[in-house]
Amino acid sequence: MARALIVQHTASEGLGWLQEWLPAVGLDVHPIHPYMGHRVPPSVEGDALIVLGGPMGATDDEDAPWLPSVRSLLASAVDDGVPTLGVCLGAQLLAVACGGTVGRGAAGPELGLGSVSVAASDDLMEAGSLSVVQWHFDAITAAPPGAALLAASDRYPVQAFRVGEVAWGLQFHLEATLAMVADWAQSDAAAVRETGREPEELVAEVAGADEQLQAVGRDLAQRFAKLVTG
């Protein structure tokens, strides 16, 4: 099987559904956990790279001292033409690594069930509207120079982008299971309530769209895996 190197930043933001979807189409997953002291390699050891989400900011190097190594790894993957997928924080790290910028989201956090509009089709996604799980407080304020902007939400214009031919950043969570969302809602309960919602209400909304969310996530995951495996 082809091999994907996975960078996981926190115990609460793991592979989720990707643990099932990717191996099912021939892409084996090999996570590293730098928050537990695992070494981040200087280049991709395998056939693909996936960088997951986390609560830290893309440049919070004092709180997460492995982040410079992850940004360097992402830049190396883009330069080497390695199929790459950045999810939420991973997308923000990819943006910064390639010359973009990230900051606190001026329109406030996007939490729970959301929708993004895909303006242009490419190998990863088709044009149209996608139901997705959102969970971010920071946002990509400028995409990398030369990046192809693929999707936007009503509040943030950079929800998906591609740098080079085979590296994508997704601000939303294609991998999130309902259990993961419930955990995030509980951990960020105060922030959820500041938006005028209750955590239980938000989780119930995601649960009601679970079948559609899985269909979207599975399609994106399978498209990415097929790019890797040929």
Residue pairs with C-beta under 8 A, 6 or more apart in sequence:
1 23
1 26
1 27
1 28
1 229
2 26
2 27
2 28
2 46
2 47
2 48
2 225
2 228
2 229
3 27
3 28
3 30
3 45
3 46
3 47
3 48
4 22
4 27
4 28
4 29
4 30
4 46
4 47
4 48
4 49
4 50
4 228
5 30
5 32
5 41
5 44
5 45
5 46
5 48
5 49
5 50
6 15
6 29
6 30
6 31
6 32
6 50
6 51
6 52
7 31
7 32
7 34
7 40
7 49
7 50
7 51
7 52
7 70
7 73
7 90
8 14
8 15
8 31
8 32
8 33
8 35
8 52
9 34
9 35
9 52
9 53
9 54
9 56
9 64
9 89
10 35
10 53
10 54
10 55
11 35
12 180
12 183
12 184
12 187
13 52
13 53
13 54
13 55
13 88
13 89
13 180
14 31
14 52
14 180
15 22
15 29
15 31
15 52
15 175
16 173
16 175
16 176
16 177
16 180
17 174
17 175
17 176
17 177
17 214
17 217
17 218
17 221
18 29
18 50
18 174
18 175
18 221
19 29
21 217
21 218
21 221
21 222
21 225
22 28
22 29
22 221
22 224
22 225
23 29
25 221
25 222
25 225
25 226
25 229
26 225
26 229
27 47
27 48
27 224
27 225
27 228
27 229
29 50
30 46
32 38
32 39
32 40
34 40
34 64
34 66
34 69
34 70
35 64
35 66
40 66
40 69
40 70
40 73
41 73
42 69
42 72
42 73
42 76
43 73
43 76
43 77
43 80
44 73
44 76
44 77
44 80
44 82
47 82
47 83
47 228
47 229
48 82
48 83
48 84
48 85
48 224
48 228
49 73
49 74
49 77
49 82
49 83
49 84
49 85
50 84
50 85
50 86
50 87
50 90
51 70
51 74
51 84
51 85
51 86
51 87
51 89
51 90
51 93
51 94
52 87
52 88
52 89
52 90
52 175
53 87
53 88
53 89
53 90
53 135
53 136
53 173
54 64
54 88
54 89
55 89
56 63
56 64
56 67
56 89
57 92
57 102
57 138
58 67
58 71
58 89
58 92
58 93
58 95
58 96
58 102
58 138
59 67
59 96
59 102
60 67
61 67
61 68
67 93
70 93
71 93
71 96
71 97
72 97
74 84
74 86
74 93
74 94
74 97
74 98
74 167
75 97
75 98
76 82
77 84
77 167
78 84
78 94
78 97
78 98
78 163
78 164
78 167
81 164
81 165
81 166
82 166
82 167
83 166
83 167
83 224
83 227
83 228
84 94
84 166
84 167
84 168
85 167
85 168
85 170
85 224
86 92
86 93
86 94
86 95
86 167
86 168
86 169
86 170
87 170
87 173
87 174
87 175
88 135
88 136
88 170
88 171
88 172
88 173
89 136
90 169
91 140
91 160
91 161
91 168
91 169
91 170
91 171
92 102
92 138
92 139
92 140
92 169
92 171
94 144
94 163
94 167
94 169
95 101
95 102
95 140
95 142
95 143
95 144
95 147
95 158
95 161
95 169
96 102
98 144
98 145
98 147
98 163
99 144
99 145
100 140
100 141
100 142
100 143
100 144
100 145
100 147
101 140
101 141
101 142
102 138
102 139
102 140
102 141
103 138
103 139
103 141
104 137
104 138
104 139
105 136
105 137
105 138
105 139
105 155
105 156
106 139
107 139
107 155
107 156
108 155
108 195
109 135
109 136
109 137
109 191
109 195
110 134
110 135
110 136
110 153
110 155
110 156
111 134
111 135
111 185
111 188
111 191
111 192
111 195
111 197
111 202
112 133
112 134
112 135
112 181
112 185
112 192
112 197
112 202
112 203
112 205
112 206
113 131
113 132
113 133
113 134
113 202
113 205
113 206
113 209
113 213
114 131
114 132
114 133
114 134
114 153
114 172
115 129
115 130
115 131
115 132
115 153
115 154
116 129
116 130
116 132
116 151
116 152
116 153
116 159
116 160
116 172
117 128
117 129
117 130
117 151
117 152
117 153
118 125
118 126
118 127
118 128
118 129
118 130
118 150
118 151
118 160
119 127
119 149
119 150
119 151
119 152
120 127
120 148
120 149
120 150
121 127
122 148
122 150
122 162
123 166
123 223
123 227
124 150
124 160
124 162
124 168
124 220
124 223
124 224
124 227
125 150
125 151
125 160
125 220
125 223
130 151
130 216
131 209
131 212
131 213
131 216
132 172
132 173
132 174
132 213
132 216
133 172
133 173
133 176
133 181
133 206
133 213
134 153
134 171
134 172
134 173
135 173
135 176
135 181
135 184
135 188
136 171
137 191
139 156
139 158
139 171
140 156
140 158
140 161
140 169
140 171
141 158
142 158
143 149
143 158
143 161
144 161
144 163
146 163
147 161
147 162
147 163
148 161
148 162
148 163
149 157
149 158
149 160
149 161
150 159
150 160
150 161
150 162
150 168
151 159
151 160
152 158
152 159
153 159
156 171
158 171
159 170
159 171
159 172
160 168
160 169
160 170
160 171
160 172
161 168
161 169
162 168
162 169
163 169
166 227
168 224
170 220
173 180
174 216
174 217
174 220
174 221
175 217
175 221
176 213
176 217
178 203
178 206
178 207
178 210
181 202
181 203
181 206
182 203
185 192
185 199
185 200
185 202
185 203
186 199
188 199
189 199
192 198
192 199
192 202
193 199
206 213
